[in-house]
Amino acid sequence: MAAIRLDVNLFNAKDDTVKRTNCVPLKEFDISSKKLSDVRSVLIENGGLDASKVGCSFCSPSGALVNDASSFSDYVDILSEGGEDKEEGDGKKKKNIYNVYVYLKSKKTTTGLSDEAKETLKKELNLKLSVSPHHTAYLYTQLTIQDKPELLKTSLDQLTSSFNKADWVAEASEDATNPADMSEKEWNIVIRNNSLTSASRLVFSNLGRASDGSKKLKFRRIERAPYSAFVLKPRKFQPHEISDSEVKIEQQFHIPRFVVADDSYVDTFETKSSVATAMARSSFSSIEAEASIEGGAFGFSAAVSAGFSSSESNALSKQSTAESSVMNITYNFPRVVLHLDEYSLALSDECSQDLVRVNDVNSLLAFHHKYGHFFATRVELGGRLFSSEKFSTLGTSSESEATKQMKISASASFSSKFVSGSASYSQENGQSAQDSDARRSMQGSMSWQAQGGDTLLCNKQVILLPPAWCPTVAPFQNWRVIKQEDVIPLGDFIGRIPGYEDIPDKFNQLAEITRRKETVSFRLGLDAWQRADQKKPEYLSLHHAWRLRQEVTQLYTKELAKDPFATYKALQSGHWANYQIPSLIQELYDNGHPGLAFEDNSNDTVYDIEVETLMNQAPALQFGVRYHIFNRKSGLWLRAIPIYHNGKEITVLAAGPKHEATLFEFRDQEREGPLRNGDKCCLLVYGPDGKQKGIIALSLRGQNPGEGVDDAKSIGALPYSVPNEGRIRFTVLEMVDQADVPT
């Protein structure tokens, strides 16, 4: 058998051109006994055909298809029948060089608007208002019944004439990419461009050392780790997935599992910390960004999963994460969604070797610094425009209002450069003039950050950026990560890969050595809208039991006054005090133990909770976890005391010895993870029987005037209900450094 060379040529059906792509030398290949299917196999083995062409049919130089069952000798004869190719073929035969032609199907590319889009643009603008602009329902509901606004015909003419389709219509790209047609090499480019096999890590800057000698760090950003923890595993493709109907060949390629998702959408959400805002900028979904890294967003049930050092975790906790709230808006233009699960990935050789060397806490931290802290298993690729504004800039305190303003502003930048005359006209007619001015100001200041596509277009004016930028997202070379979801701690994800199931337990065992108890100190302030004077903070405070005893006495006396027979019976029996004061309240008074109230001038406002930490992480209180609460200055623990009045149980709060302490829990709807400084929350109360009694409230006051003690200040607990909202106390958490805790 003589050595031969196969020259692979692509016949492009789009323009009937032929291009040579590969020259494949073969040392031993007997063409006399081979079929075209054998030629295909040897070309695949030697890299002559990539994933996008492995299933394409062979053809003649003019594009006539040739079946794989044909012998190679017959195929050579077919090629020799051409004019110029015959002369070239005769010369090459002498040198054992043979041409092979592969039929590349043409791809349909949209270069203009579809007929449906053209018809849509021909329609008149919808200038109808849903309801009267003075009706409050306009702000909150979207009605189906529309009434024509009373507008002058001249105004309508001016409005329609300012609308120019050419100002905002984005043409389709000539280089549009169909993910199903992409080769193994092209997918590799996408993966490397976006470092999709690397986890994400948090980056800190060194601010020197604190007075106690510990490192002072500040959180800076989230980025892809420089070292890849994983590699993409090859997967099988059935013949019908990659081949023409007559080509029957099964192959494996390093192509990720993907779903085409090219529906554009808008997303707006609020972030309240530097970490969450950085996550939003790094394309993490609003769910992950809302909870943030310190909030257990990625399933951090134990601190070890994060892999942070003490100084880093301190940089993520308490006041250092607090920022003014930020509203984020993204215009997303996805092309494809990748699923990077444990079945699609394997551990890289370098990561596997480093994993073996993890044998203590320091090596575990070093491993996370090198390979990242968490990994997203669902990734959207494409392009997006991102913008964010602080609430103070938006001039609103409501998330829904801020969302509406940003959406209107963003829509304006996409719609037309005649913003004041078209895109925002109907909204401004349905709002106050002051609202309209604020919205126009917002529209003028909105700026976009492009991720994916041609980011160089960001130097254009805002009004020109979106239409010019949109078509540049089409080529796969311009795809970037625009959304990351289903995020998992790196150690937990490695444990899902066959052969590494012990890794999470190994990490946990290393962390157990560092388990210790820490104290978190805090104040609970009354939310501003419930204070007597909004400028004066009021904190949950201990006060002498005389007030609680007096208010309970007033409650019982008030009821006795309504029942003369009960009053007479109490006087006759000589047990008047027993009818006035429950024994638990009297014992509290006799022992000198305090009750609780919200006050603006008390020194007994700081409380302690003991929590467990791992790997020297900063201690933190968690939503949804029950705690005992301690007041260090008095040396007493908070407790719930049930009393009974008219056959109903009333819960009041006081302080007492440790064996009388009851449990408390922080809640904020369904939120999970640790509390941050400035977080709004409700404090749930559990009784001595372990049952939930409700949220801290003015429980001695009545639901209606004249019921209960109207001016009672003692704090107890009430179940949440709309009628009880006026008595329930809504609070804000204020963290206190240990050095500032009064003793």
C-alpha positions, 0 to 999 in steps of 0.5 A: 500500500502506497502513501497517498494524500487527500485534499479536502475541498468545500463546495459552498452551495450558496455561491457554488464556490470551492475552497480547499480546507485540509490536506490529509497525508495517509501512509497506508491507504488502499483506494482500490478496496475502499468506499467513500464511507471508509474515506469519511472515517479516515478523514475524521480520524485524521482531522480532515472533517470537523463537527460541522462537516462530518455529516456533509455528503461528498459531491463532484466539483460541480456540486452533484451529490455522491452516496457514501456507498460508492467506491472511492475508485468510482468517485475518482472517475467521476472527478476525472470527468470534469475539464480542468479537474481532469487535467489536474486529477491526472497529474495528481494521480501520478503523485498519489494526491486525490481531491475530495469534495464535501457539499456544504449546505447554504445557510439562510441569512435574513438581511432585512425585515420580515413581512410581518415586521413590515406590516406591523410598522405600517400600522398607526401608533396606539395613542389611547390612554387606558383610563383618565390620567387623574384616576388613581387606577392609572398608576396601578392597573392596566385596563383593557377598556381604552378611551380616546384621549382628548387631543387636538388633531394638530398634536396628533399630526405632530406626534406621528410626523416625528416618528421615523422608523429608520431611526431605530430599526436594526438591520439583521446581520450578514454574519448570523450564526446558527448554533446547530451548524457550529463546529467543534472548533467554533464551540471551543472558541466560544468556551475559551472566549468566555472561560466557561469551564472556570468558576467565579471568584470574588476579588478583594483589595488590601487596605493594610492592617487593623489595630489588632494586626488583622488584614483589612480588605475591601470587596472589589469585584466578581470575575472568572478564576484564571485557572479552569477547574473543568474540561468539556467531555465529548458527547455522542451525536447520532447520524440524524443529528449531524449527517445528511440522510444518506450518511450513517455515522456516529461520532463524539464531539466536544460540543456542550449541550445547548438550547437555542433561546433567542427571545429578547427580554427586559429585566429590572431588579434592585440590589442593596449591597456592593456584592449584589450589585457586582453580581448583577454587573457580572451577569448573575440572575436577579435571584442570585444577586438579591441574596448575594454571596453573603446571603447563602445565594449559592447554597452556602449552608456552611461557611466552608462552601464559600472558601473565604478567609476571615479577612475576606468574610469580614469584608463581606459582612456588616457595614462594609457591604451596605450601599445605597439601593441600586436599580438595575435594568438589562436589555437581553439578547440571548442566542443560546443557553448552555447546560454545564452540569456534572454529566457534561464536565470532567475535572481538569488534570491540574485541578485534580492534582491540586485537589489531592494536595488540599489537606488543611484549611490554608490549602483549602483557601488557596484552592478556592483562590485559584479555581474560584468560589462558585460555578454557574451550571446554566449560562445564557450567551448572547449580548446585553445592555446594562444600566444601573441607577441609585434610588437617590438619582431616580428620585423615588423610594418605591421599587415598583416606581423605580422599575417603571421609570427605568423601563420607560427611560430604556424604552425611549433609548431604543425607540426614537431620538424624538423621545419627548414627542413620541415614546414617552408621550402617552405616559406623560399624559397619564402622570403629573407634570412633576413626574414627567419632568423627572422622567425626561431627566432620567431619559437624558441621563441614561447610559448603557454598558454593552456586554457582547456584540461590538462593544466599541459602539458604546462610544456612540451617542446613547440614542444611536447605540441600541439599533447599531449594536443589536446586529453585532450580537449575531456572530458567535465570536461576539457572544458573551455571558449575559446571565448565570443561574443555578449557581453551586459552591465549587466544592459541592459541584465537584462532589457531583462528578463521578469519582469525587463524591467525597470532596464535600465531606472532605471540605466539611471535615477540614472546616469542623476543626475551625468551628467556634462560637461568636457573639453578634451584637445589634440594636432593633430600631423602629421603622421610621414611619412608625416613630413618634418623631421620624427624626428620632430613632427608637430602639427596643429597650429594657425598662422597669417592670412597673410600666408593664405591671401598671398597663396590665393592671389597667387592662384588667381593671378596665374589664372589671369595671364592665362587670359590676358582679365580678368587681363585687366578688373580688372585693368581698373575697379580699383578693382584689390584687389577683384580679388585677395582676397575673402572678407571672407579672407580679413575680416579674415586678418582685424580682426586679426584671424589666419589660420591653418597649421602644424608646428613644433615650434608653441605654439598654438597647444592645442585645447579643446572640451567640452563633457558630462560625467555620473557617474564621468567617465573620459571624452573622445572624440568619433569617429563619433561624431561632435564637435566644437573645441576651442583654449583656448590660443587665445579664438577662435573657428575653422571654415571652410571658403568656397572660389570659384575659377574657379567655384569650391569650395575650403575649408580653415580652420581658427579661429574665434568667437563662432558664426562662429564655424563649426563642426569637426569629428574624423574618423578611417574607421568604428571604433566607441567609444572613442579615446585613446592617440596615436590613428591615425585618420582623422579629417573631416570638415563640412562647414557653410552649415552643409555639409561635405567638406572632410578631413583636407588637403593642399587644396590650392595645386594643384593635379598636379605640376603647379596647385594651389600653390605648396608650400602652407602650409595653411590647408583646406579640400578635399574629400577623393580620391586616387589622393588627398591622397598626399594633405590629412593630416593624424593625430595622437591624443595626449591627454593633461592634463588640467594642461598643457594647455597653457592659 
